[in-house]
Amino acid sequence: MNILITGTNRGIGFSLTRQLSEKGHTLWAVCRQPSEQLQSLASNANVNIISGVDVTADNAATLIHEALGTTQLDVLIQNAGILTRESIENAAPEAITQQFKVNALAPLTLTIALKKHLTKGSKVALITSRMGSMTDNGSGNYYGYRMSKAALNAAGVSLARDLHGEGIAVALLHPGFVQTDMVNHAGDISADTAAERLIQRIEELNIDNTGTFWHSNGEVLPF
């Protein structure tokens, strides 16, 4: 399969890239600047790094189009994301806006822009968070992250509806509380475990369950 992933230089994105390449799939790994570990994967014939891509930039889709050429994608994984920690005492508009740009607007606009590389049977996986669930919010805070992930969930459901007729399925996937730089490695599962579970959920995705909000462990989450 041909698979494109954003945010691949570290954490979950890197683990997804490595595990999927080991399964024999052909990968396009999108990043701003490749880490040493990502560069080490480029020696594999089935891993192509698309570097210099800021997913919020106007030229992001163009750079990816140029790298893909006429390639049709079986799976598009929108993984790039950021988190800052706003409280009611410190809800900086600039930080909230930037999270919206990276976490919500970029996945939507890139998916729309890359639609020409998708076809019947293709899958789109949006890496979101249960922190975007309003039903599940029992602790407050994290205004920008919660709001941006809720917006991503809304976009994902609309994409699922709009792409249904073309046979393209969309999943909204919460990886779990993962030990990454984003949370200072305070999570309860490794990035490798999260990636393994996410791959299982993507494999299970089809046109009949499109638009579902899943935990990587298989639990269906409330919006």
N, C-alpha and C positions, 0 to 999 in steps of 0.2 A: 504493500500500500504506500501511497504518497501522503506524507503527513507534514504539515507546517505548524510550528509552535513558536509563540512569542515569549519573550522573557526567559531565555534559555541559558544565560551565563552562570546561573547558580541555583541552589535550592530545588524546588519542585520542578521547575522548567528544565534544569539540567538532568535531573533524575528521569524525567519523562523521555528526554531525548536519548539518554544512554540506554534505558530499558527497551524503548521501541526500536532503536537501531540494532540492539542485540537480538531482537525478534526477527530481524531481516527486513524491516520496513525501510523505505527511503525517506530521510528526514531533511527538512529545511528548518534550520535553527536560527531564529531571528533574535538579534540583540543589539544593544547600543555598542558595546565593546566586549569581545569574547574574553572570558577568563581562560587561564591556563588549562583548566580541566576541560572546558568546552573545546578549546583548540586541539587538545589531545584526541578528541573524537573525530576531528576532521581528517585524520589519517585513514579512517574507515571510508571506503568508497561510497557508502550509502548515507553519509552525513555531509550536508552542505550548509555552511554558515553564511547567513546574510547579516553582516555587521553594519554598524553606522546608522541603525534605524532607531529613531526616537518615535515610539508609536503615536505620540501626540503631534508630531510634525506634519506639515502639509505634504511633504514628499514621501512619507512613510509607505503609502500604497504603491507609489511609482517605483520605489526601490525594490519592493517585494515583487511587483509585476515583472520588472526587468530580470530579476534573478530566476523567477519561475518560467519565464517564456510562455510556452504553450502547455505547460504541465497542468494536468487536472489533479486536484487534491481529493483524496478519499476522506481525510480528516483534517480539520482546522481547529487547533487548540489555542484559544485566546487566554494566555496565562499571565502576561505582564501585569503587575500591580504594585501599588505602594500603600503604606500605612503610616499615618501620624496619629498622635494621641491627644485629641482635643477633649477638654472637660468643659463644664458649664462656665468655669472661671477663665478658660483660655480656648475659645473657639475661634481661631484666627481664620478670617475669610479666605486669605491667600492659600493656606494649607488645604482648606476644604475644597476650594476650586480646583487645585492641582490634582487632588484625589479623584474628583469628578472627571477630569480630563483623561487621566491614565486608566482609572478603574471602570469607567462607564462609557464615556464618549469614544475612546479609542477602540475598544472591542467592537462597538456597534459600527462605527464608520469603516473600520478595516474589514469587517465581515461583509458589509455591503459592497465595498470596493473590490473585494476578492471573490465576489459571487461568480464572476466569469470563469473562475477556476474550479467551481463546484458543479456537480452534476447529480442526476438522480442516484440516490444511494450514498451520497456524501454525508458526512456528519460534522457538526460544529459543536465543540465543547467550550463552554464559557466557565472559567475557573472563578467562582464567586466565593461567598462566605455565608455561613449561617448568621453572621453578624448583620447581614442585610435583611434578615427576617424580622418583621415587626412583631409577629406573634411570639417569637422566641426571645425577644429583648427583655431580659430581666435585670439588667445591671446599668443601662444607660451609658453615657460618655461615648467616646470615639465617634463624634458627630460626622466628620468627613468620611470616614471609612464606612460606617453604617449606611449613611445616605447614598454614597456612591455605589455600594454593593446592592442596595435596594433598587437603585436606578438600573443597574446592570441586570438584575433579575427581571425588572419590568421590560427592558429591551429584549431579553432573551425569550420571554414568553411571546412577545410580538413577532420576533424573528421566527419562532417555531410555527406560529399561525401563518405568517406570510410565505414561508418556504415549504409548508406542508404539501401544497399542490405540485411542487417541483420534486417531491420525494427526498428532500433534504431535512434531516432530523437535527434537533438542537437540544443539548443537555445543559443544565445549570448545575455545576458540581462544586460542593464544599469539600476541600481536601481533608479537613480535620484540623486539630491544633498541632501544627507541624513545627518541628525543631529547625527553624530557618533563621537567617539573619534578621528577617522582618520582625520576629518576636524575641530577638536575643537568645535564640535556641532554648526557649522555655516551654516548648510544646511537649506533647505526650506520645507522638509518633515521629519517626524519622521521615525525611523527604523521600527516601527510597520506598518506605512502606506506603506513604501517601500516593506516590506515583504508581505503584503496583495496583493499589485499589482503584485509582482513577482510570487506569487502563481497563480494568475489569468493567467499570461502569460504562466506559465508551464502547467497549465491545458489546455490551447489552443494549445500547441505545438503538432504537429503530423508530420508524415513522409512527408506530402505534403508541410509543411512550414519549414522543417528542414533547418538549416543554416542561419536563419533570425537573424538580429541584431535589437533588440527591446529596446526601452525605456520602463520602467515598466508601463508607462501610456498607452501603446499600440501603440505608434508611432514607425514606422519603421525608423531606423537611417541609415545614409549613412556611408559607410566604408571610 
